[in-house]
Amino acid sequence: MEKRPMRFLALILLLAAFCLSGCGRGQRQAAGGGAEEGVYQIYYLDASGTVLTPNEYRTDTTDTDQLIGELMDQLRTVPQDLDSQSAIPDRLDYRGFHREEMVVYLSFGDSYNSMRDDQEILCRAALARTLTQAPEVNYISILAGEQPILDAKGQPVGMISGSDFVDSISDVNAYEKTMLTLYFTDEKGELLYPETREVVHNVNTSLAQLVIEELISGPETFQLCPTVPADTRLLNVSVNDNVCYVNFDETFLTGSGNLAVADYIPIYSIVNSLAEAAGISRVQFSINGSANVKFRDSISLDTQFERNLDYIGGE
């Protein structure tokens, strides 16, 4: 019964090795866009099979779906002049993909679940890092035997972005204190009020993720009230060019308690808190990877929200 903690630590150290060696020059940002048009990084395993390394690939393909297919072909076939191997084992039954807005759904057979934990996490990282370079692609989702893959706790992994695999890990056990200013509401639910709190967190947790998780946990000040349902699940958060992409599950729309707040309060609680604590200029929301959703049937999420001081009450 002692093996799982050691296996988990081994996976963390494995990811550290990947990040330190595989996030080098010329890499594109996970949320799209790159240093040079038509240039992509394909992530292979090194000769030892333990570290992901990028290899430059050039193409004239501009159609997003065609490009995804092309990148998948490159991922599965390593050039002969490289001393590398594919992060996708030959035995995996790859069945194809389909795209829904910013999410690419990859379908594998049940054989995907036969990979060792260390193999699977490297495979997942290679897929995410490579495919989220394609225009309009922010996330991937992996299906094994038509079912979402599960994490070590038996929960669905959900949407995966390239930024889930951080660019540097100096100490996997390092923690630091951060002062956050978060915006909650009062019993009227019409205005936002600041709450400053000191949070101890792992240094590898992004500030944007920390802000949203603290908002979900609710206020610590007695006079203030929650703005986000406590059972909301944050599927993914990433930042690119000061735009924060926040992907929730449907609970954000229909969460427990039906918070008695104005429709705009949950939106600007998040937007203003991110702007205050993390220097975010705009926020793009999505639900299960789709931005084509209306919040409470009144606010379209298919836009980018900016900080709005009109909703902040006096001291």
N, C-alpha and C positions, 0 to 999 in steps of 0.2 A: 504493500500500500504506500510505500515511500517513493515510488518511481515517478508519479505524475509531476510533483513539484520540480524534480530534477529535469524531466523532459521539458517542462515549460521554460525553465531557466535556459536550457540548451537552445530552445527556439529563439529566445530573446537574444542570446549571444550570437546565434546564427544570423539574425536580422541585423545585428550591429555590424557583423563582418560584411554583409551585403551592402549596407548603407555606406560604410566607410570606403569601400572599394568600388562600388558600382554607381555612384552618383557624381560622376566626374564632369569634365568640360563638355559643353555643347548640349547638355540635356535640356529637353523642353519642360515647360511647366505642365503639371498634371491636368490643369483645367483648360488646356488647349493653347495654341500659339507657340512659336518657337523662334530660335535665333536665326534660322534661315529657312525660307519656304522650300518645301519639297525634301527636307532633310529630317530623318527620324532616327531614333536610337532603338535598335532591337536588342532585347536583353536575353543573353544566353548564360548558361552555366560555364564556369571555367573548367579546366581539365580535371580538377579534383571533384567537381560536382557539388561544391559547397558554397560557392560565391557567384553572384550574378554580376556580369560585366556587360556594358553596352557596346554595340558595334554599329557604326554609322551606315545608314541605308538611304539612298536617294531614289526618288521616283517623281514622275510627272503627273501621277494620278491625283486628281483633285476631288472627285466624287467621294463623299464620306464613306458610303457603304462599300464601294469598290476598294477604297483604301484599307478599310478594316479587313476585308478578305485578303488583301495583299500582305498586310502586316502579319496576319495569322499564318499565312504560307511561309513567310520569312521566319517566324518564331519556331515553326515545326521543322524547318530544314536549315541546317547550319552550313554556311559556305565551306567548301573543302579546304580553303587556305587558312581557316581559323582553328586554333587548338582549343576548341570549345565543344559543348554539347547542348542540345535543346533542353530547356527547363520543362518541356512537355514530353513526358516519356512516350516512346513509340506505342506502348501497349494501351494507352488511353484511346478510347473510342470517341474521337471528336466528331460531333454531328452537325456542326454549323452554328450560325448566330442569327439573331435578328435585333434590330435597333428600334427603340421607342424613345423618341426625342433625344435626351442626353445620355441615355443608358444603353449599353450593349449587353445583350443577354447571350451568354455562351453556353452551348449545350454539349455535355459529355455523357457517356454511358456510365453505368454503375462502377466501372473500373476506376473512375476518378477517386472514389472513396478507398481504393486499395493502396493508395500511396502512403508512405510513411509521413508522419507529421512534418518532418523537416523538408521532405520533397514537396509536399503540398503547399507549404507556405512560400517556398521559393517559386513554385509554379504560379501561384496566385500573384505574387509580386511581379513576376515577369510579364504576365498578362496585363495587369493593371498599369504598370509603368509604360509598357509599349503602346497599348491601345488607347489610353487616354491622351495621347499626343494628337490623335486624329481630330480635325475640326468638329466642333459641336458634340464631342464626347467627353463627359465629365466623370462617368462612372462605368464600371462593369458589374455584372451579376453572373455568378456561375451556378449552373444547374447540373446535378449529377443524377442520371436516371430520372430526369424530369422533376427532381426535387432540389430545393436550395441546399447548398452545402452548409454544414454546421460547424460552429467553433468548438473549442475544447470543453465548453460548458453545455454543449448540446443545443445551443441557440443558433438560429439562422444567421449566417454572416451578413446577408443583405448586400447593399450597394458598396462597392469598393472603389476607391479612387487611388490614383498614383501617390497622392500625398499621405495616404494611410501609412506608407512606408517612409518614415522620416528621413531627412537628408543627412542627419548626423546624430550619433548617439555617443556621448562622452562617458556616461556612467549610467547603466540601466537601473541603478538603485539610488540615483541622486534626486534630492527633493529641494525645493526652494519655497520661500514665502513671497506672495504677490498681493499687493493691495488692489482691490477691484472696486469700481463704482458701478453698481447695478441699479436698474430702474424697476421699481414695483409700483403698485397702485394702492389706493386706500379703499374703504368700504363702499364709497360711491362708484369706484371703477371708471372714472372719467379722466383722470390725470395721472401722470407718473411722478414718482418722488425718488430721489437718490438714496441708496444705502451703501455705505462704504464698509467693506469687510476685508480682513486679512485671510488669505487662503494658502494652505500648505499643499503643494502638488508636485507630482513628478515633473522633472525638467523637460521630459519628452512629450508632455501634453501641450498642445498648441494653446495659445492664449484665447483664441476664438472658441475652441472646444470648451475650455475651462469656464468662460463667461456663460455659455449656453447651459452647461451642466449646473452651474450655480443658480441660474434663473429657474431651471426646472425644479431644483431642490427647494425653492421658495425663500421668502424673506426671513431674516432673523430678528428684525425690529418688530415689536409687538403691534404697533399701530398700522403696519403695512400689510397688504394682502397679495397673494400670488397673482401672476399674470399669465403663466403657462401651466397647463394641466400637469400634475405631478407624475402621471403615468405616460407622458409623452416620451417617445423613444427617438433619440438623435441617431439617425442612420449614418450620417456622414457630414463633415464640415471641412471645407478647404478654402484657401485664400489665394487669389491670383490678381495682381495689379490692384491691390487694395479693395477688391470686390470679394466679399465673403459669400460662398455658396453653401447654404444650409439645407440639408435634406432630412425631413422628419418622416415618421410614419403617420398614418391617418389619424392617430390619436390627437395630434396637434389640432385637427379640425373638430374632433368629436370627443375630446378628453373628458375624464371623469369630473363630475361636479358642475359641468357647464358654467364655468366661471362667470359670475355676474359682473362683467366688465364690458365697456364699449368695444365695438368690433376692432377698432384701430389699436387698442391698448396692447394686446399680445404682440402685434407686429412691431410697434415702436418701442415696446419694452426691450425687445431683442436688438433692434436696429440701433437705438440710442445707447444701449449698454455696450454693444460692440464698438461703436464709434468712440465712446468715452474711454474704454479700457484697452482696446486693441488697435485703435487708429484706423478702423475700417471706414471707407468712404461710402460704400453702397453694399446692400445685401440682396441676394437673389434667393428666394425660398423655393423649395420644391417638396412635393409629397410623394414618397415612394419613387423618386426620380423624375416626376412629372411636374412641370411648372404650369401646365394648363389646368389650373384648379382655382376655384374661388373660396376664399376664407370666409366662413359663415355666410356664404351666398351673397356677399356684398363687396369683398375686396379681391380683385384679381391678383394672383401671385405671379402672373406672367409679366413681371416688370422688376426693375431694381429699385429698392427703397433707399432713400437717403435720410440722414439724421433730421429730425423735426423737433425744434425746441418749443413749438406751440403747444405740445402735449405735456410739457414739464411744468408742474405746479411750483408754487413758491415754497420757501423754506418754512 
